[in-house]
Amino acid sequence: MRQVSSWGRLDAPAHRVIRLTDPERLPEQLRSGPFPGLAYGMGRSYGDVCLNPDNTLWETAGLDHFVAFDDRSGLLVCEAGVLLRDIQRLTLPRGWMLPVTPGTQLVTVGGAIANDVHGKNHHLQGTFGEHVRRLTLVRTDGTTLECGPDQQADWFAATVGGLGLTGVIVRAELQLRRVAGPWLETEALPFENLEAFFSLADHSVAGWEHTVSWIDCMASGHTRGVFMRGRPSAAEGRRRPRTRMLRMPFVPPVSLVNALSLRPFNQLYYLLNTRRRGRTLTHYEPFFYPLDNLLDWNRMYGPRGFYQYQSVVPQDAGLDSTKAMLAEISRAGEGSFLAVLKTFGERAPIGMLSFPQAGATLALDFPNRGERTLALLARLDAIVLEARGRLYAAKDARMPRTLFEAGYPRLPEFLHYRDPGISSGLSRRLLGH
Ligand SMILES: Cc1cc2nc3c(=O)[nH]c(=O)nc-3n(C[C@H](O)[C@H](O)[C@H](O)COP(=O)(O)OP(=O)(O)OC[C@H]3O[C@@H](n4cnc5c(N)ncnc54)[C@H](O)[C@@H]3O)c2cc1C
């Protein structure tokens, strides 16, 4: 047994960890349990979607082989434990990149499919699952299933965004996109209120592929932030500065993220970006994955860890609900170190439980202060529920079942595809088993 935690580090329950390495042996390996089990990628999910306390975790890091790449069509076949970072570093010199990646590239293909992750370009490219052409799923009864958008499409829709509960993804075929190089034309635009944010978002949809905003939750009396946008560029930037990997070397006894540290940090961040306004060429790695060079940054929150809270509410409720949530946070005297606001486009969701829907999505981090934090999150839940929104399971460790059921109307249909030998902390909490 080994203690394993997810990115939020709220706890570190014991697991029986079994490393998967050989796709050929997988059906037999899964069939022999012990049950219930759950696939585990890089543990970059924040809550309990990737944990299976006191039970088995099938670690996929060893399923890390590239199988085929056609550099005329951009079709890549790889095993599910391959990291998105390694795909991009391999294919970029040949003119191809992943069309959709989350805010860290240190995640596996299997994890990206199971949470149907999104990036900063949802309005143009949708979610990760939209670019999966085929996947191989092994069930715990030893059966193997091939599915895709045009083959066993119901299994595909259950597995993309299926939170690892339909089987273990062994291999996937991904359609990459052509790019001129690693550079983006980017622009940072400070804004002074939420109306300005939504106006910038509307105006950027047509000409900018990537949009995202950082919000200063600690500014007194009003909401300000920095709207960042980017689009692929064929221009040659300066040679990419050599990035030094830093590591948060230890877990401090208390959270370093608190009201005292947040206010000056936010102030400084805002001022730096105000000064940097204007267009520039930026390498894709610092633009898309700003925290990937600070290893173990999640330790900053101290031994009790932190909650991440990501909601999406429909477009018509975007402004009012975002205002209401930020007011609630401010009333509670809390702030978030990473407060990210962006908009999702109108795209049909690919998975039965895919998170994105057209509207505004707000992601916040809160140090775990026990009941006080949980009470604030419950008040945010009420705002999301009233706006007919939903929370992102990849970030969740505590949402009530009612909110999950209300936010995901295809849940009853999804349940038919569950693998009875698989369960997670999240599934036991929200689905009863
Ligand atoms: C700094 C940071 C930024 C992030 N930004 C974003 C963002 O912008 N957008 C976004 O959508 N997400 C974002 N995330 C969340 C992250 O992208 C997802 O949680 C992702 O799914 C993690 O992948 P993983 O490989 O670590 O999988 P894990 O966290 O280990 O597992 C995630 C889920 O996938 C399942 N799974 C893993 N491998 C397999 C497999 N082979 N077969 C079946 N199921 C499997 C697990 O059972 C679990 O349910 C961010 C996370 C961090 C830490």
The ligand as an ORCA input file, in Angstrom:
! r2SCAN-3c Opt
* xyz 0 1
  C      -1.718     23.595    -13.195
  C      -2.922     22.883    -13.755
  C      -3.634     23.486    -14.758
  C      -4.749     22.832    -15.294
  N      -5.432     23.462    -16.294
  C      -6.507     22.849    -16.848
  C      -7.187     23.460    -17.936
  O      -6.849     24.550    -18.382
  N      -8.230     22.773    -18.477
  C      -8.618     21.545    -18.027
  O      -9.562     20.968    -18.592
  N      -7.978     20.952    -16.992
  C      -6.939     21.585    -16.404
  N      -6.273     20.971    -15.372
  C      -6.722     19.646    -14.910
  C      -6.022     18.508    -15.664
  O      -5.832     18.831    -17.012
  C      -6.911     17.264    -15.618
  O      -7.234     16.952    -14.298
  C      -6.274     16.049    -16.308
  O      -7.280     15.099    -16.499
  C      -5.134     15.433    -15.493
  O      -4.555     14.372    -16.220
  P      -3.678     13.248    -15.496
  O      -2.937     12.511    -16.532
  O      -2.918     13.853    -14.381
  O      -4.843     12.297    -14.951
  P      -5.263     11.980    -13.440
  O      -5.494     13.267    -12.728
  O      -4.322     11.008    -12.843
  O      -6.659     11.259    -13.695
  C      -7.752     12.022    -14.166
  C      -8.909     11.101    -14.528
  O      -8.531     10.371    -15.683
  C      -8.687      8.975    -15.440
  N      -7.639      8.317    -16.237
  C      -6.306      8.584    -16.256
  N      -5.693      7.759    -17.139
  C      -6.660      6.958    -17.657
  C      -6.671      5.892    -18.582
  N      -5.547      5.476    -19.189
  N      -7.839      5.283    -18.850
  C      -8.998      5.686    -18.265
  N      -9.051      6.695    -17.393
  C      -7.900      7.331    -17.084
  C      -8.508      8.816    -13.947
  O      -9.137      7.634    -13.490
  C      -9.224     10.063    -13.453
  O     -10.608      9.851    -13.445
  C      -5.153     21.569    -14.801
  C      -4.419     20.960    -13.783
  C      -3.319     21.607    -13.249
  C      -2.545     20.949    -12.136
*
